[in-house]
Amino acid sequence: MRQDFVSHIDTRLYKTKYRTHFINITKDIEEIINKSGIKQGTVTIQTHHTTCGVWINEDEKNLIGPSEELGYVADLRKVLDNFASPMSEYGHNDICDARNQKGKRNTHLCEADENGVIHECVNGYAHAQALMIHPSLSCIVKDGVLLKGKWQQIMLVELDHDRERTISVLVQGTK
């Protein structure tokens, strides 16, 4: 019996609340897989952003925080900030505009306001941290279920500041 290869795509929006906000999206991914009807295949989760990623690990407060509720810095914020500190200088943050005509960065900018000032995020660190938290990942779908270990969860990770984030989910395989 021939089985046709099919695909299903879905898009979801999430509102992040702070830098290094980890949002557990596992149940949403499982819902999308179920809706697809695909029994054997893969699921790919991809963000539409450069300072936001997806990650598989434990949804455990000491790893991911939030630091403000813990009263100390969560492990992964420590690791990310040690890799690329928000306090370091980045050429990406040196915006060339009416206030800073010798700025290094003059591409991929928002429109200037009526005074020639460009209101960009100072987020060079977030782009650097994205080297560690990637914009996409793929997992196996077996018997219509997301194949994962006992503690594995899929999380959307905000590397910059609070904002709306978009992910696309592609499930492909056979029914």
MDTraj code that builds the backbone (N, CA, C; nanometers):
import mdtraj as md
import numpy as np

residues = "MET ARG GLN ASP PHE VAL SER HIS ILE ASP THR ARG LEU TYR LYS THR LYS TYR ARG THR HIS PHE ILE ASN ILE THR LYS ASP ILE GLU GLU ILE ILE ASN LYS SER GLY ILE LYS GLN GLY THR VAL THR ILE GLN THR HIS HIS THR THR CYS GLY VAL TRP ILE ASN GLU ASP GLU LYS ASN LEU ILE GLY PRO SER GLU GLU LEU GLY TYR VAL ALA ASP LEU ARG LYS VAL LEU ASP ASN PHE ALA SER PRO MET SER GLU TYR GLY HIS ASN ASP ILE CYS ASP ALA ARG ASN GLN LYS GLY LYS ARG ASN THR HIS LEU CYS GLU ALA ASP GLU ASN GLY VAL ILE HIS GLU CYS VAL ASN GLY TYR ALA HIS ALA GLN ALA LEU MET ILE HIS PRO SER LEU SER CYS ILE VAL LYS ASP GLY VAL LEU LEU LYS GLY LYS TRP GLN GLN ILE MET LEU VAL GLU LEU ASP HIS ASP ARG GLU ARG THR ILE SER VAL LEU VAL GLN GLY THR LYS".split()
xyz = np.array([
    [0.0844, -0.1186, 0.0000],
    [0.0000, 0.0000, 0.0000],
    [0.0887, 0.1247, 0.0000],
    [0.0600, 0.2165, -0.0882],
    [0.1376, 0.3393, -0.1019],
    [0.0914, 0.4442, -0.0008],
    [0.1892, 0.5065, 0.0672],
    [0.1566, 0.6143, 0.1603],
    [0.2096, 0.7450, 0.1023],
    [0.1225, 0.8435, 0.0914],
    [0.1633, 0.9727, 0.0377],
    [0.2308, 1.0569, 0.1449],
    [0.3332, 1.1263, 0.1013],
    [0.4040, 1.2200, 0.1880],
    [0.3215, 1.3485, 0.1908],
    [0.2898, 1.3960, 0.3100],
    [0.2089, 1.5176, 0.3242],
    [0.2765, 1.6133, 0.4211],
    [0.2313, 1.7381, 0.4163],
    [0.2835, 1.8361, 0.5118],
    [0.1698, 1.9237, 0.5631],
    [0.1942, 1.9810, 0.6786],
    [0.0977, 2.0702, 0.7446],
    [0.1797, 2.1816, 0.8081],
    [0.1364, 2.3057, 0.7875],
    [0.2091, 2.4188, 0.8469],
    [0.1131, 2.5030, 0.9304],
    [0.1648, 2.5527, 1.0415],
    [0.0858, 2.6355, 1.1332],
    [0.1758, 2.7469, 1.1840],
    [0.1168, 2.8572, 1.2208],
    [0.1913, 2.9711, 1.2745],
    [0.1289, 3.0098, 1.4080],
    [0.2139, 3.0413, 1.5040],
    [0.1681, 3.0832, 1.6373],
    [0.2382, 3.2107, 1.6784],
    [0.1681, 3.2920, 1.7574],
    [0.2229, 3.4156, 1.8143],
    [0.2358, 3.3992, 1.9645],
    [0.3442, 3.4546, 2.0187],
    [0.3682, 3.4517, 2.1636],
    [0.4107, 3.5906, 2.2067],
    [0.3703, 3.6300, 2.3254],
    [0.4110, 3.7584, 2.3833],
    [0.5138, 3.7306, 2.4914],
    [0.6391, 3.7704, 2.4664],
    [0.7417, 3.7531, 2.5693],
    [0.7331, 3.8693, 2.6676],
    [0.7831, 3.8461, 2.7888],
    [0.7684, 3.9459, 2.8951],
    [0.8992, 4.0114, 2.9371],
    [1.0146, 3.9465, 2.9079],
    [1.1432, 4.0004, 2.9526],
    [1.2562, 3.9256, 2.8827],
    [1.3762, 3.9786, 2.8956],
    [1.4951, 3.9145, 2.8391],
    [1.5183, 3.7802, 2.9078],
    [1.5548, 3.6822, 2.8312],
    [1.5715, 3.5423, 2.8724],
    [1.4416, 3.4821, 2.9296],
    [1.3314, 3.5203, 2.8674],
    [1.2033, 3.4582, 2.8996],
    [1.1956, 3.3268, 2.8215],
    [1.1792, 3.2169, 2.8915],
    [1.1662, 3.0844, 2.8325],
    [1.0183, 3.0467, 2.8395],
    [0.9552, 3.0287, 2.7239],
    [0.8140, 2.9913, 2.7188],
    [0.8042, 2.8467, 2.6711],
    [0.7448, 2.7623, 2.7529],
    [0.7293, 2.6216, 2.7168],
    [0.6174, 2.6111, 2.6119],
    [0.6544, 2.5709, 2.4897],
    [0.5583, 2.5610, 2.3800],
    [0.5312, 2.4146, 2.3409],
    [0.5747, 2.3212, 2.4228],
    [0.5614, 2.1788, 2.3907],
    [0.4176, 2.1397, 2.3624],
    [0.3241, 2.1798, 2.4473],
    [0.1836, 2.1414, 2.4280],
    [0.1286, 2.1974, 2.2966],
    [0.1693, 2.3188, 2.2604],
    [0.1254, 2.3765, 2.1332],
    [0.1789, 2.2949, 2.0151],
    [0.3041, 2.2519, 2.0232],
    [0.3637, 2.1719, 1.9162],
    [0.2923, 2.0373, 1.9068],
    [0.2640, 1.9760, 2.0206],
    [0.1922, 1.8480, 2.0211],
    [0.0514, 1.8641, 1.9625],
    [-0.0141, 1.9756, 1.9910],
    [-0.1471, 2.0036, 1.9361],
    [-0.1405, 2.0168, 1.7833],
    [-0.0387, 2.0839, 1.7339],
    [-0.0212, 2.1014, 1.5888],
    [0.0050, 1.9658, 1.5224],
    [0.0887, 1.8837, 1.5846],
    [0.1154, 1.7492, 1.5312],
    [-0.0146, 1.6691, 1.5245],
    [-0.0922, 1.6723, 1.6316],
    [-0.2186, 1.5997, 1.6365],
    [-0.3134, 1.6488, 1.5266],
    [-0.3238, 1.7797, 1.5113],
    [-0.4105, 1.8395, 1.4098],
    [-0.3674, 1.8000, 1.2681],
    [-0.2381, 1.7796, 1.2482],
    [-0.1863, 1.7461, 1.1154],
    [-0.2282, 1.6073, 1.0697],
    [-0.2522, 1.5164, 1.1637],
    [-0.2861, 1.3786, 1.1305],
    [-0.1666, 1.2953, 1.0856],
    [-0.0479, 1.3539, 1.0874],
    [0.0723, 1.2830, 1.0440],
    [0.1146, 1.1850, 1.1526],
    [0.1412, 1.0607, 1.1107],
    [0.1768, 0.9546, 1.2056],
    [0.3273, 0.9313, 1.2137],
    [0.3977, 0.9389, 1.1006],
    [0.5432, 0.9170, 1.0970],
    [0.6059, 1.0312, 1.0192],
    [0.7054, 1.0975, 1.0792],
    [0.7707, 1.2070, 1.0073],
    [0.8521, 1.2944, 1.0989],
    [0.8518, 1.4220, 1.0659],
    [0.9270, 1.5186, 1.1458],
    [0.8439, 1.6443, 1.1670],
    [0.8825, 1.7173, 1.2701],
    [0.8259, 1.8495, 1.2956],
    [0.9433, 1.9460, 1.3044],
    [0.9304, 2.0572, 1.2339],
    [1.0319, 2.1629, 1.2384],
    [0.9675, 2.2876, 1.2960],
    [1.0320, 2.3455, 1.3960],
    [0.9840, 2.4674, 1.4607],
    [1.0842, 2.5764, 1.4282],
    [1.0354, 2.6903, 1.3773],
    [1.1248, 2.7987, 1.3364],
    [1.0698, 2.9337, 1.3813],
    [1.1566, 3.0144, 1.4408],
    [1.1170, 3.1514, 1.4745],
    [1.1345, 3.2391, 1.3513],
    [1.0699, 3.3537, 1.3524],
    [1.0826, 3.4505, 1.2435],
    [1.1761, 3.5643, 1.2846],
    [1.2628, 3.5400, 1.3809],
    [1.3388, 3.6493, 1.4427],
    [1.4865, 3.6139, 1.4593],
    [1.5690, 3.7171, 1.4712],
    [1.7131, 3.6957, 1.4899],
    [1.7549, 3.7006, 1.6360],
    [1.6697, 3.7518, 1.7241],
    [1.7048, 3.7597, 1.8667],
    [1.6073, 3.6791, 1.9522],
    [1.5625, 3.5693, 1.8959],
    [1.4715, 3.4781, 1.9629],
    [1.4988, 3.3407, 1.9042],
    [1.4941, 3.2370, 1.9865],
    [1.5229, 3.1036, 1.9350],
    [1.4341, 2.9983, 1.9969],
    [1.4569, 2.8736, 1.9555],
    [1.3867, 2.7596, 2.0134],
    [1.4908, 2.6611, 2.0644],
    [1.4544, 2.5906, 2.1688],
    [1.5513, 2.5135, 2.2450],
    [1.4811, 2.3950, 2.3093],
    [1.5510, 2.2839, 2.3217],
    [1.4965, 2.1672, 2.3925],
    [1.5810, 2.1435, 2.5172],
    [1.5148, 2.1404, 2.6317],
    [1.5811, 2.1096, 2.7570],
    [1.4750, 2.0960, 2.8648],
    [1.5175, 2.0942, 2.9884],
    [1.4244, 2.0859, 3.1009],
    [1.3603, 2.2214, 3.1283],
    [1.2328, 2.2188, 3.1612],
    [1.1618, 2.3384, 3.2055],
    [1.1758, 2.3410, 3.3581],
    [1.2936, 2.3805, 3.4035],
    [1.3278, 2.3765, 3.5464],
    [1.3704, 2.5159, 3.5907],
    [1.3096, 2.5672, 3.6960],
    [1.3255, 2.7074, 3.7356],
    [1.4703, 2.7490, 3.7600],
    [1.5540, 2.6637, 3.8161],
    [1.6922, 2.7039, 3.8425],
    [1.7724, 2.7188, 3.7130],
    [1.7309, 2.6478, 3.6091],
    [1.7941, 2.6624, 3.4785],
    [1.7472, 2.7888, 3.4076],
    [1.6141, 2.8100, 3.4059],
    [1.5581, 2.9127, 3.3179],
    [1.4959, 3.0329, 3.3893],
    [1.4744, 3.0247, 3.5188],
    [1.4186, 3.1379, 3.5916],
    [1.2665, 3.1394, 3.5877],
    [1.2108, 3.2590, 3.6071],
    [1.2729, 3.3907, 3.5943],
    [1.3576, 3.4295, 3.7154],
    [1.4696, 3.4899, 3.6862],
    [1.5639, 3.5312, 3.7910],
    [1.4985, 3.6223, 3.8939],
    [1.4081, 3.7109, 3.8470],
    [1.3424, 3.8059, 3.9370],
    [1.2603, 3.7346, 4.0438],
    [1.2000, 3.6225, 4.0100],
    [1.1212, 3.5461, 4.1075],
    [1.2086, 3.4579, 4.1946],
    [1.3215, 3.4115, 4.1383],
    [1.4109, 3.3250, 4.2154],
    [1.4871, 3.4023, 4.3230],
    [1.5179, 3.5282, 4.2947],
    [1.6004, 3.6067, 4.3863],
    [1.7487, 3.5919, 4.3571],
    [1.7817, 3.5192, 4.2523],
    [1.9198, 3.5025, 4.2059],
    [1.9155, 3.4792, 4.0551],
    [2.0299, 3.4894, 3.9907],
    [2.0352, 3.4756, 3.8454],
    [2.0259, 3.3276, 3.8064],
    [1.9280, 3.2962, 3.7224],
    [1.9095, 3.1587, 3.6751],
    [2.0318, 3.1144, 3.5944],
    [2.0579, 2.9852, 3.5952],
    [2.1786, 2.9296, 3.5337],
    [2.1970, 2.9707, 3.3887],
    [2.0922, 2.9595, 3.3074],
    [2.1086, 2.9860, 3.1650],
    [2.1243, 3.1339, 3.1335],
    [2.0657, 3.2215, 3.2124],
    [2.0927, 3.3649, 3.1938],
    [2.2400, 3.3918, 3.2231],
    [2.2927, 3.3269, 3.3273],
    [2.4355, 3.3399, 3.3598],
    [2.5227, 3.2955, 3.2424],
    [2.4916, 3.1782, 3.1890],
    [2.5699, 3.1241, 3.0768],
    [2.5619, 3.2169, 2.9555],
    [2.4408, 3.2585, 2.9197],
    [2.4241, 3.3468, 2.8039],
    [2.4961, 3.4798, 2.8236],
    [2.4827, 3.5385, 2.9429],
    [2.5463, 3.6680, 2.9692],
    [2.6979, 3.6570, 2.9793],
    [2.7495, 3.5425, 3.0249],
    [2.8949, 3.5217, 3.0246],
    [2.9469, 3.5077, 2.8820],
    [2.8658, 3.4494, 2.7949],
    [2.9036, 3.4338, 2.6544],
    [2.9024, 3.5680, 2.5823],
    [2.7965, 3.6468, 2.6020],
    [2.7816, 3.7772, 2.5362],
    [2.7087, 3.8701, 2.6328],
    [2.7858, 3.9461, 2.7070],
    [2.7298, 4.0316, 2.8114],
    [2.6528, 4.1510, 2.7537],
    [2.5351, 4.1811, 2.8090],
    [2.4625, 4.3017, 2.7691],
    [2.5408, 4.4300, 2.8020],
    [2.6403, 4.4186, 2.8900],
    [2.7191, 4.5355, 2.9301],
    [2.8386, 4.5620, 2.8380],
    [2.8682, 4.4692, 2.7479],
    [2.9815, 4.4869, 2.6565],
    [2.9445, 4.5820, 2.5429],
    [3.0465, 4.6329, 2.4757],
    [3.0249, 4.7205, 2.3598],
    [3.0162, 4.6356, 2.2337],
    [2.9209, 4.6695, 2.1480],
    [2.9009, 4.5998, 2.0219],
    [2.8872, 4.7030, 1.9106],
    [2.9542, 4.6793, 1.7980],
    [2.9417, 4.7676, 1.6826],
    [2.7980, 4.7782, 1.6348],
    [2.7226, 4.6729, 1.6521],
    [2.5814, 4.6695, 1.6133],
    [2.5016, 4.7794, 1.6852],
    [2.5446, 4.8156, 1.8050],
    [2.4738, 4.9162, 1.8849],
    [2.5136, 5.0596, 1.8500],
    [2.6181, 5.0780, 1.7699],
    [2.6717, 5.2105, 1.7348],
    [2.6002, 5.2622, 1.6101],
    [2.4778, 5.3127, 1.6302],
    [2.3886, 5.3535, 1.5219],
    [2.4326, 5.4878, 1.4621],
    [2.4402, 5.4913, 1.3303],
    [2.4707, 5.6150, 1.2576],
    [2.3390, 5.6883, 1.2324],
    [2.3214, 5.8039, 1.2981],
    [2.2020, 5.8858, 1.2768],
    [2.2360, 6.0310, 1.3085],
    [2.1355, 6.1171, 1.3213],
    [2.1579, 6.2600, 1.3433],
    [2.2337, 6.2875, 1.4734],
    [2.2184, 6.2015, 1.5727],
    [2.2884, 6.2198, 1.7006],
    [2.4304, 6.1665, 1.6971],
    [2.4565, 6.0731, 1.6078],
    [2.5847, 6.0032, 1.6053],
    [2.6248, 5.9794, 1.4589],
    [2.6711, 6.0838, 1.3937],
    [2.6990, 6.0761, 1.2504],
    [2.8204, 5.9894, 1.2166],
    [2.9002, 5.9570, 1.3160],
    [3.0154, 5.8700, 1.2925],
    [2.9878, 5.7253, 1.3368],
    [2.8609, 5.6944, 1.3623],
    [2.8242, 5.5588, 1.4046],
    [2.8659, 5.4546, 1.3025],
    [2.8992, 5.3370, 1.3513],
    [2.9478, 5.2279, 1.2649],
    [2.8359, 5.1597, 1.1870],
    [2.7165, 5.1570, 1.2422],
    [2.6074, 5.0812, 1.1801],
    [2.5154, 5.1728, 1.1012],
    [2.5058, 5.1440, 0.9707],
    [2.4184, 5.2252, 0.8857],
    [2.3295, 5.1384, 0.7956],
    [2.3152, 5.0129, 0.8286],
    [2.2270, 4.9240, 0.7519],
    [2.1307, 4.8516, 0.8454],
    [2.0231, 4.7995, 0.7873],
    [1.9206, 4.7252, 0.8608],
    [1.8685, 4.8063, 0.9800],
    [1.8262, 4.9287, 0.9508],
    [1.7794, 5.0196, 1.0550],
    [1.6329, 5.0560, 1.0338],
    [1.5666, 5.0933, 1.1423],
    [1.4316, 5.1475, 1.1328],
    [1.4390, 5.2865, 1.0698],
    [1.3244, 5.3396, 1.0304],
    [1.3192, 5.4744, 0.9728],
    [1.3512, 5.5792, 1.0802],
    [1.4213, 5.6829, 1.0389],
    [1.4527, 5.7934, 1.1304],
    [1.3262, 5.8737, 1.1586],
    [1.3198, 5.9353, 1.2778],
    [1.2072, 6.0225, 1.3095],
    [1.2279, 6.1592, 1.2440],
    [1.1399, 6.2536, 1.2720],
    [1.1460, 6.3865, 1.2084],
    [1.2749, 6.4627, 1.2418],
    [1.3460, 6.4210, 1.3457],
    [1.4725, 6.4847, 1.3845],
    [1.5947, 6.4077, 1.3334],
    [1.5717, 6.3033, 1.2549],
    [1.6827, 6.2250, 1.2020],
    [1.7378, 6.1223, 1.2993],
    [1.6640, 6.0969, 1.4082],
    [1.7084, 6.0022, 1.5101],
    [1.6447, 5.8654, 1.4819],
    [1.7260, 5.7632, 1.4876],
    [1.6785, 5.6268, 1.4667],
    [1.6673, 5.5585, 1.6027],
    [1.5488, 5.5111, 1.6327],
    [1.5225, 5.4481, 1.7624],
    [1.5346, 5.2961, 1.7480],
    [1.6553, 5.2468, 1.7602],
    [1.6861, 5.1049, 1.7473],
    [1.7133, 5.0447, 1.8852],
    [1.6883, 4.9161, 1.8968],
    [1.7241, 4.8450, 2.0195],
    [1.8762, 4.8355, 2.0298],
    [1.9268, 4.8536, 2.1491],
    [2.0691, 4.8308, 2.1769],
    [2.0778, 4.6841, 2.2168],
    [2.0983, 4.5974, 2.1159],
    [2.0831, 4.4546, 2.1406],
    [2.1898, 4.3686, 2.0725],
    [2.3090, 4.4222, 2.0582],
    [2.4173, 4.3429, 2.0001],
    [2.4392, 4.2127, 2.0754],
    [2.4251, 4.2173, 2.2078],
    [2.4421, 4.0968, 2.2902],
    [2.3408, 3.9895, 2.2512],
    [2.2160, 4.0278, 2.2222],
    [2.1109, 3.9316, 2.1894],
    [2.1422, 3.8600, 2.0575],
    [2.1959, 3.9342, 1.9616],
    [2.2357, 3.8714, 1.8354],
    [2.3504, 3.7734, 1.8591],
    [2.4440, 3.8102, 1.9446],
    [2.5566, 3.7208, 1.9754],
    [2.5071, 3.5967, 2.0503],
    [2.4157, 3.6142, 2.1448],
    [2.3626, 3.4998, 2.2198],
    [2.2856, 3.4035, 2.1295],
    [2.2343, 3.4549, 2.0169],
    [2.1622, 3.3693, 1.9224],
    [2.2535, 3.2639, 1.8598],
    [2.3851, 3.2800, 1.8758],
    [2.4759, 3.1741, 1.8319],
    [2.4560, 3.0473, 1.9144],
    [2.4056, 3.0622, 2.0369],
    [2.3866, 2.9488, 2.1273],
    [2.2435, 2.8944, 2.1255],
    [2.1465, 2.9805, 2.1005],
    [2.0055, 2.9406, 2.0969],
    [1.9586, 2.9626, 1.9532],
    [1.9426, 2.8575, 1.8795],
    [1.9198, 2.8648, 1.7347],
    [1.7748, 2.9012, 1.6986],
    [1.7536, 2.9500, 1.5758],
    [1.6187, 2.9907, 1.5347],
    [1.5271, 2.8764, 1.4924],
    [1.5810, 2.7547, 1.4808],
    [1.4942, 2.6438, 1.4422],
    [1.5464, 2.5121, 1.4982],
    [1.4577, 2.4132, 1.5024],
    [1.4962, 2.2779, 1.5409],
    [1.3967, 2.1806, 1.4817],
    [1.4397, 2.0562, 1.4683],
    [1.3541, 1.9499, 1.4150],
    [1.3484, 1.8345, 1.5141],
    [1.2336, 1.7706, 1.5197],
    [1.2127, 1.6541, 1.6055],
    [1.1401, 1.5465, 1.5267],
    [1.1425, 1.4258, 1.5782],
    [1.0778, 1.3111, 1.5144],
    [0.9336, 1.2987, 1.5634],
    [0.8455, 1.2643, 1.4704],
    [0.7072, 1.2297, 1.5017],
    [0.6939, 1.0798, 1.4768],
    [0.6547, 1.0056, 1.5788],
    [0.6386, 0.8601, 1.5680],
    [0.5010, 0.8220, 1.6212],
    [0.4258, 0.7499, 1.5414],
    [0.2898, 0.7078, 1.5792],
    [0.2032, 0.8285, 1.6175],
    [0.2241, 0.9407, 1.5485],
    [0.1440, 1.0610, 1.5715],
    [0.1804, 1.1396, 1.6956],
    [0.2939, 1.1050, 1.7587],
    [0.3341, 1.1674, 1.8843],
    [0.4754, 1.2252, 1.8717],
    [0.4965, 1.3388, 1.9330],
    [0.6295, 1.3996, 1.9397],
    [0.7212, 1.3068, 2.0179],
    [0.8303, 1.2632, 1.9569],
    [0.9240, 1.1734, 2.0225],
    [1.0214, 1.2577, 2.1045],
    [1.0184, 1.2404, 2.2371],
    [1.1061, 1.3178, 2.3252],
    [1.1322, 1.2399, 2.4529],
    [1.2395, 1.2797, 2.5206],
    [1.2727, 1.2178, 2.6477],
    [1.1841, 1.2684, 2.7599],
    [1.1936, 1.2024, 2.8733],
    [1.1081, 1.2312, 2.9903],
    [1.1091, 1.3785, 3.0296],
    [1.2259, 1.4415, 3.0312],
    [1.2368, 1.5786, 3.0798],
    [1.2433, 1.6815, 2.9672],
    [1.2480, 1.6358, 2.8428],
    [1.2629, 1.7291, 2.7314],
    [1.1361, 1.8089, 2.7063],
    [1.1545, 1.9387, 2.6929],
    [1.0469, 2.0312, 2.6598],
    [1.0986, 2.1252, 2.5508],
    [1.0090, 2.1719, 2.4663],
    [1.0454, 2.2679, 2.3623],
    [1.0099, 2.4067, 2.4140],
    [1.1086, 2.4954, 2.4078],
    [1.0867, 2.6300, 2.4599],
    [1.1237, 2.7367, 2.3582],
    [1.0437, 2.8409, 2.3565],
    [1.0753, 2.9635, 2.2842],
    [1.1583, 3.0472, 2.3803],
    [1.2705, 3.1009, 2.3322],
    [1.3616, 3.1746, 2.4202],
    [1.3791, 3.3171, 2.3692],
    [1.3388, 3.4130, 2.4501],
    [1.3563, 3.5549, 2.4185],
    [1.4965, 3.5980, 2.4604],
    [1.5732, 3.6498, 2.3675],
    [1.7091, 3.6949, 2.3980],
    [1.7187, 3.8458, 2.4095],
    [1.6133, 3.9171, 2.3744],
    [1.6160, 4.0637, 2.3742],
    [1.5215, 4.1172, 2.4814],
    [1.4167, 4.1858, 2.4436],
    [1.3219, 4.2424, 2.5405],
    [1.1806, 4.1959, 2.5076],
    [1.0848, 4.2328, 2.5901],
    [0.9456, 4.1919, 2.5718],
    [0.8921, 4.2398, 2.4366],
    [0.8228, 4.1496, 2.3690],
    [0.7630, 4.1811, 2.2390],
    [0.6835, 4.0615, 2.1903],
    [0.6130, 4.0792, 2.0784],
    [0.5416, 3.9683, 2.0173],
    [0.6372, 3.8912, 1.9276],
    [0.6315, 3.7584, 1.9357],
    [0.7186, 3.6710, 1.8569],
    [0.6330, 3.5715, 1.7781],
    [0.6806, 3.5376, 1.6604],
    [0.6097, 3.4475, 1.5706],
    [0.6950, 3.3237, 1.5450],
    [0.6305, 3.2074, 1.5489],
    [0.6976, 3.0841, 1.5070],
    [0.6124, 3.0169, 1.4002],
    [0.6776, 2.9432, 1.3132],
    [0.6077, 2.8562, 1.2190],
    [0.6455, 2.7130, 1.2518],
    [0.5489, 2.6247, 1.2349],
    [0.5683, 2.4832, 1.2650],
    [0.5289, 2.4040, 1.1403],
    [0.6231, 2.3237, 1.0905],
    [0.5998, 2.2394, 0.9736],
    [0.6053, 2.0938, 1.0178],
    [0.4936, 2.0230, 0.9973],
    [0.4901, 1.8796, 1.0251],
    [0.4818, 1.8120, 0.8892],
    [0.5720, 1.7169, 0.8670],
    [0.5707, 1.6466, 0.7384],
    [0.5986, 1.4991, 0.7593],
    [0.5364, 1.4183, 0.6726],
    [0.5526, 1.2744, 0.6828],
    [0.4348, 1.2029, 0.6205],
    [0.4017, 1.0872, 0.6770],
    [0.2915, 1.0064, 0.6230],
    [0.1822, 0.9919, 0.7274],
    [0.0593, 0.9750, 0.6753],
    [-0.0571, 0.9603, 0.7645],
    [-0.0859, 0.8157, 0.7931],
])
top = md.Topology()
chain = top.add_chain()
for i, resn in enumerate(residues, 1):
    res = top.add_residue(resn, chain, resSeq=i)
    for name in ("N", "CA", "C"):
        top.add_atom(name, md.element.get_by_symbol(name[0]), res)
traj = md.Trajectory(xyz[None], top)
